[in-house]
Structure formats: C-alpha cells, structure tokens
C-alpha cells in the first residue's frame, strides 16, 4: 500500500509541475498550442517506452491491440490540444482541477469503446 501511495504522490507532483510549465510556456514564452501538444505527446511517448524497456523489456504486440490504439491516438491528441488551449485561456488552478476528472470519463469511454467496466479492488 505504501508503494501505491508513493506512486500516486509522485504522479500528482509530476502532473502539477507539468501544468505549471505548460502555463509558463503558453503565457510568458508565447509558445504555440500546436508545439505544446507535440512536445507533450512526444515526451509522454518517450517516457512510456523508456519505462517499458527498462522494467519489462521490449513490448509484445497482440492482435487485439490495434483497435484500441486506433481510438487512443486521435482522442489523446484532441484531449491534449483542448487542454492546452484551455490553459492558454484560464488559470492553472481551474483547468487542472477539471482535468482531474479524466479518470471518471475514462470509465464511460471504456464502456462505450471496449465494453469494459472496472472491477472492484
């Protein structure tokens, strides 16, 4: 349970720093929204692949991967684009709290796209 707490706490810290840096680059440095979306998606991809290779080795792609992957890419790009556009218009404290509702939306989208529902712990 302590490991889960550490993972959640570290994820929350990384999420907060990411939101503050996005706001800084969007307001103070006048970075384009498109550039921020590409940087965010590229950074997340490189981090995920690095963690996969370090801890689990190369991934094994099963045939059922490609349909959810096809849904995931356009949804992720749209979510990042809209989230960064919202950060450009509003304070981090407002946008970040609303983005915290993402897991709740994931329950409904997984039910619609995959027919899955979360199991009890």
C-alpha positions in Angstrom: 0.0 0.0 0.0 2.9 2.3 0.7 4.2 1.8 -2.8 0.8 2.7 -4.3 0.8 5.9 -2.2 4.3 6.8 -3.4 3.3 6.3 -7.0 0.2 8.4 -6.6 2.0 11.1 -4.8 4.9 11.2 -7.4 2.4 11.2 -10.3 0.5 14.1 -8.7 3.7 16.1 -8.3 4.8 15.4 -11.9 1.3 16.4 -13.1 1.4 19.7 -11.1 4.9 20.6 -12.4 3.8 19.8 -16.0 0.7 22.1 -15.7 2.8 24.9 -14.3 5.4 24.6 -17.0 2.7 24.5 -19.7 1.2 27.6 -18.3 4.6 29.3 -18.2 5.4 28.5 -21.8 1.9 29.4 -23.0 1.7 32.8 -21.2 5.2 34.0 -20.8 7.0 32.5 -23.7 4.1 32.6 -26.1 4.6 29.1 -27.4 2.2 27.9 -30.0 -0.5 25.4 -28.8 0.5 23.0 -31.6 4.1 23.0 -30.4 3.0 22.3 -26.8 0.7 19.4 -28.0 3.6 17.8 -29.9 6.0 18.3 -27.1 3.6 16.8 -24.5 2.7 13.8 -26.6 6.4 13.1 -27.6 7.5 13.4 -24.0 4.9 11.1 -22.8 5.7 8.6 -25.5 9.4 8.6 -24.9 8.9 8.2 -21.1 6.4 5.3 -21.5 8.6 3.4 -24.0 11.7 4.0 -21.8 10.0 2.7 -18.7 8.7 -0.3 -20.7 12.2 -1.2 -22.0 13.9 -0.7 -18.6 11.5 -2.7 -16.4 9.8 -5.2 -18.8 11.9 -5.4 -21.9 10.6 -5.0 -25.4 6.8 -5.0 -25.7 4.8 -7.8 -27.3 2.1 -6.6 -29.6 -1.0 -8.8 -29.6 -3.6 -8.7 -32.5 -6.2 -7.0 -30.3 -4.0 -4.0 -29.6 -4.7 -2.1 -32.8 -8.4 -1.3 -32.5 -8.0 0.4 -29.0 -4.8 2.0 -30.3 -6.7 3.5 -33.3 -9.2 5.0 -30.9 -6.5 6.2 -28.4 -4.3 8.3 -30.8 -7.0 10.8 -32.1 -8.6 11.0 -28.6 -5.3 11.7 -26.9 -4.3 14.4 -29.5 -7.7 16.1 -29.2 -7.6 16.0 -25.4 -4.1 17.4 -25.3 -5.0 20.1 -27.8 -8.1 21.2 -26.0 -6.4 21.0 -22.5 -3.6 23.2 -23.7 -6.0 25.7 -25.3 -7.9 25.8 -22.0 -4.7 26.5 -20.1 -4.0 29.4 -22.5 -7.4 30.9 -21.7 -7.8 30.2 -18.0 -5.7 29.8 -14.7 -4.0 26.5 -14.0 -5.9 26.0 -10.8 -9.2 25.9 -12.7 -8.1 23.8 -15.7 -6.1 21.3 -13.7 -8.9 20.6 -11.3 -11.3 19.9 -14.2 -8.6 17.7 -15.9 -8.6 15.7 -12.7 -12.0 14.4 -13.8 -10.4 12.5 -16.7 -10.4 9.1 -14.9 -14.2 9.3 -14.4 -14.6 10.0 -18.2 -12.4 7.0 -18.9 -14.8 4.7 -17.2 -17.6 5.8 -19.6 -15.4 5.8 -22.7 -14.0 2.3 -22.0 -17.6 1.1 -21.5 -18.6 2.5 -24.9 -15.5 1.6 -26.9 -14.4 -1.7 -25.4 -17.4 -2.9 -23.4 -15.3 -3.0 -20.3 -16.2 -1.9 -16.8 -13.8 -1.5 -13.9 -13.6 -4.5 -11.5 -13.7 -3.9 -7.7 -10.4 -3.9 -5.9 
